[in-house]
Amino acid sequence: MPLPSELQSAVNSLLNQPGATELQLRRALLERTRSGEGQVPDVLREFVEKIAARPWTVNDEDFARLRASGFSDDQLYELTLACALGAGLQRFEAGLRALGETP
């Protein structure tokens, strides 16, 4: 089953348009939270894993730590979107599998 058009449009925009972060990094983070695969820079690993598995635990300290590591607010916004979108897609696809539909 293809993604709903609005969701596919969001994925395409995030992964194919220039931004404050490298496209390759956004793609890697989305893939990591979607499938568990993909390389994640060490400085982002804990943040990415939190968004993938325990998004309710992300807090101001996480963002402060990443800002201190050199990330701007625009970069953090894009990286958070990539991680959250990947995690959402993982859950969407799991739901389709539970219904017996192929994602």
DSSP file (Angstrom, degrees, kcal/mol; ACC not computed):
  #  RESIDUE AA STRUCTURE BP1 BP2  ACC     N-H-->O    O-->H-N    N-H-->O    O-->H-N    TCO  KAPPA ALPHA  PHI   PSI    X-CA   Y-CA   Z-CA
    1    1 A M              0   0    0      0, 0.0    95,-0.0     0, 0.0   100,-0.0   0.000 360.0 360.0 360.0 126.1    0.0    0.0    0.0
    2    2 A P        -     0   0    0      0, 0.0     3,-0.1     0, 0.0     6,-0.0  -0.327 360.0 -94.7 -71.3 158.8    1.5    3.3   -0.9
    3    3 A L        -     0   0    0      1,-0.1     5,-0.0   100,-0.1     0, 0.0  -0.380  50.2 -89.2 -67.4 150.3    1.7    6.1    1.6
    4    4 A P     >  -     0   0    0      0, 0.0     4,-2.7     0, 0.0     3,-0.4  -0.327  43.1-113.0 -55.5 146.7   -1.1    8.7    1.6
    5    5 A S  H  > S+     0   0    0      1,-0.3     4,-2.3     2,-0.2     5,-0.2   0.843 115.1  52.4 -58.0 -38.1   -0.2   11.5   -0.7
    6    6 A E  H  > S+     0   0    0      2,-0.2     4,-1.7     1,-0.2    -1,-0.3   0.898 112.2  46.0 -65.6 -39.1    0.1   14.1    2.0
    7    7 A L  H  > S+     0   0    0     -3,-0.4     4,-2.4     2,-0.2    -2,-0.2   0.911 111.9  50.6 -69.8 -42.5    2.5   11.9    3.9
    8    8 A Q  H  X S+     0   0    0     -4,-2.7     4,-2.7     1,-0.2    -2,-0.2   0.882 108.7  53.4 -62.2 -37.5    4.5   11.0    0.8
    9    9 A S  H  X S+     0   0    0     -4,-2.3     4,-2.4    -5,-0.3    -1,-0.2   0.896 108.5  49.3 -63.7 -40.7    4.8   14.7    0.0
   10   10 A A  H  X S+     0   0    0     -4,-1.7     4,-2.3     2,-0.2    -2,-0.2   0.918 111.7  48.7 -64.6 -43.4    6.2   15.4    3.5
   11   11 A V  H  X S+     0   0    0     -4,-2.4     4,-2.3     1,-0.2    -2,-0.2   0.941 112.3  48.7 -61.0 -47.7    8.7   12.6    3.1
   12   12 A N  H  X S+     0   0    0     -4,-2.7     4,-1.6     1,-0.2    -2,-0.2   0.905 111.7  49.1 -60.5 -43.1    9.8   13.9   -0.3
   13   13 A S  H  X S+     0   0    0     -4,-2.4     4,-1.2     1,-0.2    -1,-0.2   0.924 113.8  45.5 -63.2 -44.7   10.1   17.5    1.0
   14   14 A L  H  < S+     0   0    0     -4,-2.3    -1,-0.2     1,-0.2    -2,-0.2   0.873 121.2  37.1 -67.2 -37.3   12.2   16.5    4.0
   15   15 A L  H  < S+     0   0    0     -4,-2.3    -1,-0.2    -5,-0.2    -2,-0.2   0.559 124.3  35.2 -95.9  -8.4   14.5   14.1    2.0
   16   16 A N  H  < S+     0   0    0     -4,-1.6    -3,-0.2    -5,-0.2    -2,-0.2   0.427  96.5  82.4-128.0  -0.2   14.9   15.9   -1.3
   17   17 A Q  S  < S-     0   0    0     -4,-1.2    -4,-0.0    -5,-0.2     0, 0.0  -0.853  80.7-106.8-109.4 144.0   15.0   19.7   -0.5
   18   18 A P        +     0   0    0      0, 0.0     2,-0.2     0, 0.0     4,-0.1  -0.276  52.1 149.2 -62.7 153.2   18.0   21.7    0.6
   19   19 A G        -     0   0    0      2,-0.5     4,-0.1    59,-0.0    56,-0.1  -0.804  61.9 -63.5-159.3-159.7   18.0   22.8    4.2
   20   20 A A  S    S+     0   0    0     -2,-0.2     2,-0.3    54,-0.2    55,-0.2   0.664 115.5  50.0 -77.7 -17.7   20.2   23.6    7.2
   21   21 A T  S    S-     0   0    0     53,-0.1    -2,-0.5    54,-0.1     2,-0.1  -0.801  99.0 -88.9-119.0 162.0   21.4   20.0    7.4
   22   22 A E     >  -     0   0    0     -2,-0.3     4,-2.0     1,-0.1     3,-0.3  -0.442  29.4-131.3 -68.4 139.2   22.8   17.6    4.8
   23   23 A L  H  > S+     0   0    0      1,-0.2     4,-2.7     2,-0.2     5,-0.2   0.895 107.6  57.8 -56.5 -41.0   20.3   15.5    2.9
   24   24 A Q  H  > S+     0   0    0      1,-0.2     4,-2.2     2,-0.2    -1,-0.2   0.876 105.9  49.0 -60.3 -38.6   22.3   12.4    3.5
   25   25 A L  H  > S+     0   0    0     -3,-0.3     4,-2.5     2,-0.2    -1,-0.2   0.931 111.2  48.6 -67.9 -45.4   22.1   13.0    7.3
   26   26 A R  H  X S+     0   0    0     -4,-2.0     4,-2.3     1,-0.2    -2,-0.2   0.916 112.7  49.1 -59.9 -42.5   18.4   13.5    7.2
   27   27 A R  H  X S+     0   0    0     -4,-2.7     4,-2.5     1,-0.2    -1,-0.2   0.909 110.8  50.2 -63.0 -42.4   17.9   10.4    5.1
   28   28 A A  H  X S+     0   0    0     -4,-2.2     4,-2.3    -5,-0.2    -2,-0.2   0.902 111.5  47.6 -64.6 -41.7   20.2    8.3    7.5
   29   29 A L  H  X S+     0   0    0     -4,-2.5     4,-2.2     2,-0.2     5,-0.2   0.906 112.2  49.3 -68.2 -40.9   18.2    9.5   10.6
   30   30 A L  H  X S+     0   0    0     -4,-2.3     4,-1.8    -5,-0.2    -2,-0.2   0.938 113.3  46.9 -61.9 -45.6   14.9    8.7    9.0
   31   31 A E  H  X>S+     0   0    0     -4,-2.5     4,-3.1     1,-0.2     6,-0.9   0.887 109.7  54.4 -64.4 -38.3   16.1    5.3    7.9
   32   32 A R  H  X5S+     0   0    0     -4,-2.3     4,-1.4     4,-0.2    -1,-0.2   0.924 114.5  39.1 -61.8 -45.0   17.5    4.6   11.4
   33   33 A T  H  <5S+     0   0    0     -4,-2.2    -1,-0.2     1,-0.2    -2,-0.2   0.728 119.7  48.3 -80.0 -20.0   14.2    5.3   13.2
   34   34 A R  H  <5S+     0   0    0     -4,-1.8    -2,-0.2    -5,-0.2    -3,-0.2   0.888 135.9   2.3 -82.8 -42.7   12.2    3.6   10.4
   35   35 A S  H  <5S-     0   0    0     -4,-3.1    -3,-0.2     2,-0.3    -2,-0.2   0.499  92.5-112.0-126.3  -7.7   14.1    0.4   10.1
   36   36 A G  S  <<S+     0   0    0     -4,-1.4     2,-0.2    -5,-0.8    -4,-0.2   0.486  84.4 108.2  84.3   1.9   16.9    0.4   12.7
   37   37 A E        +     0   0    0     -6,-0.9    -1,-0.4     2,-0.1    -2,-0.3  -0.666  39.0  71.5-108.5 165.8   19.5    0.6    9.9
   38   38 A G  S    S-     0   0    0     -2,-0.2     2,-0.3    -3,-0.1   -10,-0.0   0.015  77.9 -81.2 106.7 146.6   21.7    3.5    8.8
   39   39 A Q        -     0   0    0     -2,-0.1    -7,-0.1    -7,-0.0    -8,-0.1  -0.642  39.7-168.8 -84.8 134.5   24.7    5.2   10.3
   40   40 A V        -     0   0    0     -2,-0.3     5,-0.1    -8,-0.1    -2,-0.0  -0.988  28.4-112.1-123.6 129.2   24.1    7.8   13.0
   41   41 A P    >>  -     0   0    0      0, 0.0     3,-1.8     0, 0.0     4,-1.0  -0.299  30.0-118.5 -56.6 142.8   26.9   10.2   14.2
   42   42 A D  H >> S+     0   0    0      1,-0.3     3,-0.8     2,-0.2     4,-0.5   0.856 112.2  60.3 -52.6 -39.9   27.8    9.4   17.8
   43   43 A V  H 34 S+     0   0    0      1,-0.2    -1,-0.3     2,-0.1     4,-0.2   0.750 112.9  38.3 -63.4 -23.2   26.8   12.9   18.9
   44   44 A L  H <> S+     0   0    0     -3,-1.8     4,-2.8     2,-0.1     5,-0.3   0.534  89.6  95.3-101.6  -9.0   23.2   12.2   17.7
   45   45 A R  H <X S+     0   0    0     -4,-1.0     4,-2.5    -3,-0.8     5,-0.2   0.896  86.3  43.8 -55.6 -51.8   22.9    8.6   18.7
   46   46 A E  H  X S+     0   0    0     -4,-0.5     4,-2.2     1,-0.2    -1,-0.2   0.912 115.5  49.5 -62.1 -42.8   21.2    9.0   22.1
   47   47 A F  H  > S+     0   0    0     -4,-0.2     4,-2.2     2,-0.2    -2,-0.2   0.927 112.2  47.6 -61.2 -46.8   18.8   11.7   20.7
   48   48 A V  H  X S+     0   0    0     -4,-2.8     4,-2.3     1,-0.2    -2,-0.2   0.912 111.7  50.0 -63.1 -44.1   17.8    9.5   17.7
   49   49 A E  H  X>S+     0   0    0     -4,-2.5     4,-2.4    -5,-0.3     5,-0.5   0.869 108.9  53.1 -65.1 -36.0   17.2    6.4   19.9
   50   50 A K  H  X5S+     0   0    0     -4,-2.2     4,-2.4    -5,-0.2     7,-0.2   0.940 110.8  46.0 -63.1 -46.1   15.1    8.4   22.3
   51   51 A I  H  <5S+     0   0    0     -4,-2.2    -2,-0.2     1,-0.2    -1,-0.2   0.889 115.1  48.2 -65.1 -37.9   12.9    9.7   19.4
   52   52 A A  H  <5S+     0   0    0     -4,-2.3    -1,-0.2    -5,-0.2    -2,-0.2   0.909 131.8  12.3 -68.0 -42.8   12.6    6.2   18.0
   53   53 A A  H  <5S+     0   0    0     -4,-2.4    -3,-0.2    -5,-0.2    -2,-0.2   0.760 139.5  19.1-110.5 -31.8   11.8    4.3   21.2
   54   54 A R    ><< +     0   0    0     -4,-2.4     3,-2.5    -5,-0.5     4,-0.3  -0.438  59.6 163.2-141.9  62.2   10.8    6.8   23.9
   55   55 A P  G >  S+     0   0    0      0, 0.0     3,-1.3     0, 0.0    -4,-0.1   0.764  73.0  67.1 -60.8 -24.9    9.9   10.2   22.3
   56   56 A W  G 3  S+     0   0    0      1,-0.2    -5,-0.1    -6,-0.1    -6,-0.0   0.619  93.7  61.5 -69.6 -10.9    8.2   11.4   25.5
   57   57 A T  G <  S+     0   0    0     -3,-2.5    -1,-0.2    -7,-0.2     2,-0.2   0.538  73.7 111.0 -93.5  -6.6   11.6   11.4   27.2
   58   58 A V    <   +     0   0    0     -3,-1.3     2,-0.2    -4,-0.3   -11,-0.0  -0.498  48.6 168.3 -67.5 132.7   13.2   14.0   24.9
   59   59 A N    >>  -     0   0    0     -2,-0.2     4,-1.4     1,-0.0     3,-0.8  -0.789  51.2 -83.6-140.2-179.5   13.7   17.2   27.0
   60   60 A D  H 3> S+     0   0    0      1,-0.3     4,-2.6    -2,-0.2     5,-0.2   0.826 121.2  61.3 -58.5 -34.1   15.3   20.6   27.0
   61   61 A E  H 3> S+     0   0    0      1,-0.2     4,-2.5     2,-0.2    -1,-0.3   0.869  99.9  54.9 -63.7 -36.1   18.6   19.1   28.2
   62   62 A D  H <> S+     0   0    0     -3,-0.8     4,-1.9     2,-0.2    -1,-0.2   0.934 111.8  43.3 -61.1 -45.6   18.8   17.0   25.0
   63   63 A F  H  X S+     0   0    0     -4,-1.4     4,-2.5     2,-0.2    -2,-0.2   0.879 112.4  52.9 -69.4 -37.0   18.5   20.0   22.8
   64   64 A A  H  X S+     0   0    0     -4,-2.6     4,-2.4     2,-0.2    -2,-0.2   0.905 108.7  50.6 -63.7 -40.9   21.0   22.0   25.0
   65   65 A R  H  X S+     0   0    0     -4,-2.5     4,-1.0     2,-0.2    -2,-0.2   0.911 112.4  46.3 -62.6 -42.8   23.5   19.2   24.7
   66   66 A L  H  <>S+     0   0    0     -4,-1.9     5,-2.2     2,-0.2    -2,-0.2   0.871 110.9  51.8 -70.9 -35.8   23.2   19.2   20.9
   67   67 A R  H ><5S+     0   0    0     -4,-2.5     3,-1.8     1,-0.2    -2,-0.2   0.919 107.8  52.8 -62.5 -41.6   23.4   23.0   20.7
   68   68 A A  H 3<5S+     0   0    0     -4,-2.4    -1,-0.2     1,-0.3    -2,-0.2   0.761 103.7  58.2 -64.5 -24.4   26.6   22.8   22.8
   69   69 A S  T 3<5S-     0   0    0     -4,-1.0    -1,-0.3    -5,-0.1    -2,-0.2   0.461 131.2 -92.8 -84.0  -1.7   27.9   20.3   20.2
   70   70 A G  T < 5S+     0   0    0     -3,-1.8     2,-0.3     1,-0.3    -3,-0.2   0.463  78.5 138.3 109.8   2.2   27.4   22.9   17.5
   71   71 A F      < -     0   0    0     -5,-2.2    -1,-0.3    -8,-0.1     2,-0.1  -0.631  42.8-139.5 -83.0 138.0   23.9   22.3   16.1
   72   72 A S     >  -     0   0    0     -2,-0.3     4,-2.6   -52,-0.1     5,-0.2  -0.418  26.6-106.7 -85.3 167.6   21.7   25.3   15.3
   73   73 A D  H  > S+     0   0    0      1,-0.2     4,-2.3     2,-0.2     5,-0.2   0.891 121.8  53.2 -62.2 -38.9   18.0   25.4   16.1
   74   74 A D  H  > S+     0   0    0      2,-0.2     4,-2.0     1,-0.2    -1,-0.2   0.911 110.3  47.2 -62.8 -41.5   17.2   25.1   12.3
   75   75 A Q  H  > S+     0   0    0      1,-0.2     4,-2.7     2,-0.2     5,-0.2   0.925 111.5  50.3 -64.7 -44.1   19.4   22.0   12.2
   76   76 A L  H  X S+     0   0    0     -4,-2.6     4,-2.5     1,-0.2     5,-0.2   0.874 108.3  53.7 -63.0 -36.6   17.8   20.5   15.3
   77   77 A Y  H  X S+     0   0    0     -4,-2.3     4,-2.4     2,-0.2    -1,-0.2   0.950 111.9  43.7 -61.3 -49.7   14.3   21.1   13.8
   78   78 A E  H  X S+     0   0    0     -4,-2.0     4,-2.3     1,-0.2    -2,-0.2   0.900 115.0  48.6 -63.9 -41.6   15.2   19.3   10.6
   79   79 A L  H  X S+     0   0    0     -4,-2.7     4,-2.3     2,-0.2    -1,-0.2   0.890 111.2  50.1 -67.9 -38.7   16.9   16.4   12.4
   80   80 A T  H  X S+     0   0    0     -4,-2.5     4,-2.9    -5,-0.2     5,-0.2   0.920 110.8  50.1 -64.4 -43.3   14.0   16.0   14.8
   81   81 A L  H  X S+     0   0    0     -4,-2.4     4,-2.8    -5,-0.2     5,-0.3   0.924 110.1  50.3 -59.7 -44.7   11.5   16.0   11.9
   82   82 A A  H  X S+     0   0    0     -4,-2.3     4,-2.1     2,-0.2    -2,-0.2   0.924 114.4  43.9 -61.4 -45.1   13.6   13.3   10.1
   83   83 A C  H  X S+     0   0    0     -4,-2.3     4,-2.5     2,-0.2    -2,-0.2   0.939 115.8  46.7 -65.5 -46.9   13.7   11.1   13.3
   84   84 A A  H  X S+     0   0    0     -4,-2.9     4,-2.5     1,-0.2    -2,-0.2   0.888 112.1  50.5 -65.2 -39.3   10.0   11.6   14.1
   85   85 A L  H  X S+     0   0    0     -4,-2.8     4,-2.5    -5,-0.2    -1,-0.2   0.916 110.8  49.1 -65.6 -42.1    8.9   10.9   10.6
   86   86 A G  H  X S+     0   0    0     -4,-2.1     4,-2.2    -5,-0.3    -2,-0.2   0.920 112.4  47.7 -61.7 -43.6   10.9    7.7   10.4
   87   87 A A  H  X S+     0   0    0     -4,-2.5     4,-1.9     2,-0.2    -2,-0.2   0.895 112.1  50.3 -65.2 -39.4    9.5    6.5   13.7
   88   88 A G  H  X S+     0   0    0     -4,-2.5     4,-2.6     1,-0.2    -2,-0.2   0.904 110.0  49.9 -64.8 -41.4    6.0    7.4   12.6
   89   89 A L  H  X S+     0   0    0     -4,-2.5     4,-2.9     2,-0.2     5,-0.2   0.885 107.5  54.7 -63.8 -38.5    6.5    5.5    9.3
   90   90 A Q  H  X S+     0   0    0     -4,-2.2     4,-1.9     1,-0.2    -1,-0.2   0.920 112.0  43.7 -60.5 -43.1    7.8    2.5   11.3
   91   91 A R  H  X S+     0   0    0     -4,-1.9     4,-2.2     2,-0.2    -2,-0.2   0.892 112.9  51.9 -70.1 -39.9    4.6    2.5   13.3
   92   92 A F  H  X S+     0   0    0     -4,-2.6     4,-2.1     1,-0.2    -2,-0.2   0.932 111.8  46.4 -59.6 -47.7    2.4    3.0   10.3
   93   93 A E  H  X S+     0   0    0     -4,-2.9     4,-2.3     1,-0.2    -1,-0.2   0.859 110.0  53.7 -66.5 -35.7    4.0    0.1    8.5
   94   94 A A  H  X S+     0   0    0     -4,-1.9     4,-2.2    -5,-0.2    -1,-0.2   0.892 108.0  51.3 -64.7 -38.5    3.7   -2.1   11.6
   95   95 A G  H  X S+     0   0    0     -4,-2.2     4,-1.5     2,-0.2    -2,-0.2   0.908 108.7  50.3 -63.5 -42.3    0.0   -1.3   11.7
   96   96 A L  H  <>S+     0   0    0     -4,-2.1     5,-3.1     1,-0.2     4,-0.3   0.913 110.0  50.4 -62.7 -42.0   -0.4   -2.2    8.0
   97   97 A R  H ><5S+     0   0    0     -4,-2.3     3,-1.3     1,-0.2    -1,-0.2   0.899 106.9  54.5 -62.4 -39.6    1.3   -5.5    8.6
   98   98 A A  H 3<5S+     0   0    0     -4,-2.2    -1,-0.2     1,-0.3    -2,-0.2   0.821 108.5  49.4 -63.8 -29.8   -1.0   -6.2   11.6
   99   99 A L  T 3<5S-     0   0    0     -4,-1.5    -1,-0.3    -3,-0.2    -2,-0.2   0.466 122.0-109.3 -85.9  -2.2   -3.9   -5.7    9.3
  100  100 A G  T < 5S+     0   0    0     -3,-1.3     2,-0.3    -4,-0.3    -3,-0.2   0.674  77.1 130.2  82.4  18.1   -2.4   -8.1    6.7
  101  101 A E      < -     0   0    0     -5,-3.1    -1,-0.3    -6,-0.2    -2,-0.1  -0.796  59.8-120.5-103.7 149.3   -1.6   -5.3    4.2
  102  102 A T              0   0    0     -2,-0.3    -5,-0.0     1,-0.1    -9,-0.0  -0.763 360.0 360.0 -89.1 124.5    1.8   -4.9    2.6
  103  103 A P              0   0    0      0, 0.0    -1,-0.1     0, 0.0  -100,-0.1   0.506 360.0 360.0 -71.8 360.0    3.5   -1.5    3.3
